[in-house]
Amino acid sequence: MHYKSTRGQVAGIGFIDAILMGLADDGGLLVPEYIPQVSAETLKSWQSLSYVELATEIFSLFVNDEIPRSDLEKLVQDSYGTFRHPEVTPVRKLRDNRYVMELFHGPTFAFKDVALQFLGNLYAYVSRKTGSVIHILGATSGDTGASAIEGVRGKEGIRICILHPHQKVSKVQELQMTTVDDANVLNLAVEGTFDDCQRIIKELFADVDFKHRYHLRAINSINIARILAQTVYYFYAYLQLAKQGLADKLNFSVPTGNFGDIFAGYLAQRMGLPIHKLILATNENNILERFVNEGVYQPGEFRGTYSPSMDIQVASNFERYLFYLYGENTEDAAALMSLVKTEGKLVIPDDKKATVAADFAAHAVENDECLAVISQYYDDYSYLLDPHTACGVAAADQLTGTDEVTVTLSTAHPAKFNEAIALCEIKQSYPEQIEALFSKPQHLKIVKGTNEAVQDELVRFF
Ligand SMILES: N[C@@H](CCOP(=O)(O)O)C(=O)O
């Protein structure tokens, strides 16, 4: 398998180089040169596989022989051996036809661990094998940062710098990142929003001289490894429900801000996974919902919500979807993305709107609705949803037909977002790993939201 850019100037690169490149050197995003197909027979033969075995099968479609099978098996085993649940991403029933897939049993209690435990180990492996310098630069609205840090803290040959928007992540998210005292970790609290953090890192990655001089590597979902690892749990959930005869009309409802997690579902579907509906759930930062329902992609005003990890206006994976929407036409994808920069928006024609409507259904959840859903599911079904998952469940409740089964991706543990849970007058107890964070000293530096300010810190650190 080789990888190519959505903007057409980078092609024919292998898996390891794609991982190391992160953002394509032409400013686009890397995608596989073709989408591997999984037949109905293969899918059936995967039914009895464990999560680790399934992940190994799926990764091997994208890695080829660049990583020997035995090394790949060990990487996968090590990555999911850190999860607290033997099934890694168990599927639980909430009520009739409604399920959640719990993606929060990894070290930092968020779905990001599923891909970032793997990517952290992969970086360490590549660094050992090829002697590559791994200097990670990432941006977070709260979950990716902690998870990426956890994936590489203390690892030899790797340094990591994470930008988060100062005081715009939850208290637990902030503590998870900033109480880490390993010398290879730097936390920058940026005065601005997550979009500022993401813009800065994307511009620094797009400065190819700077990127190469400082060996910058990506852990955000611009890195194709993130997307590939996240496709696995769609297959896993499908197979668990298929065994029970519940997968004939199976929907996934996905809370999303950066379009990475739902893009992984889209890719799984294009690989042949029979997904009935992909439901896209946003909070009040609803650019993606407006795109699906109105065909207009236009960043709006930033809104602070109870689900801060989705407080995003500019969704970094959107370009990957545009690329497929326009039949893998690199010129169209590049031209449309540049319209967002020059005109502040892009509008798609009616035929494309129809395709988007066939690919996704979407619902934007307001702050009050999010809290109401948390309270309702706690009172009626004794299940405590985190506010991001609550957005997914709200969208599922709006958009699921009576003859359909819907799995909502439960992206984080509620203990990470007690600000919202407390407003619902629910008292939760913290897992001991989270409780322990409150007594540890924090390490972070507050910086201005400019490329120069961040660049200065990076030059000192790397
Ligand atoms: N919601 C994310 C934002 C970054 O997204 P990513 O999927 O590109 O890493 C977060 O919690 O940091």
The ligand as a Tripos MOL2 file, in Angstrom:
@<TRIPOS>MOLECULE
LIG
   12    11     1     0     0
SMALL
NO_CHARGES

@<TRIPOS>ATOM
      1 N1        -11.1760   16.7840   19.8270 N.3       1 LIG1
      2 C1         -9.7570   16.7430   19.7170 C.3       1 LIG1
      3 C2         -9.2250   17.7900   18.8010 C.3       1 LIG1
      4 C3         -8.0630   17.2780   18.0130 C.3       1 LIG1
      5 O1         -8.5490   16.3070   17.1260 O.3       1 LIG1
      6 P1         -7.7110   15.1860   16.4520 P.3       1 LIG1
      7 O2         -8.6490   14.0560   16.2950 O.co2     1 LIG1
      8 O3         -7.2500   15.7380   15.1640 O.co2     1 LIG1
      9 O4         -6.5470   14.8620   17.3200 O.co2     1 LIG1
     10 C4         -9.1030   16.7740   21.0940 C.2       1 LIG1
     11 O5         -9.7260   16.3500   22.0650 O.co2     1 LIG1
     12 O6         -7.9840   17.2320   21.2330 O.co2     1 LIG1
@<TRIPOS>BOND
     1     1     2 1
     2     2     3 1
     3     2    10 1
     4     3     4 1
     5     4     5 1
     6     5     6 1
     7     6     7 2
     8     6     8 1
     9     6     9 1
    10    10    11 2
    11    10    12 1
@<TRIPOS>SUBSTRUCTURE
     1 LIG1         1 GROUP 0 **** ****
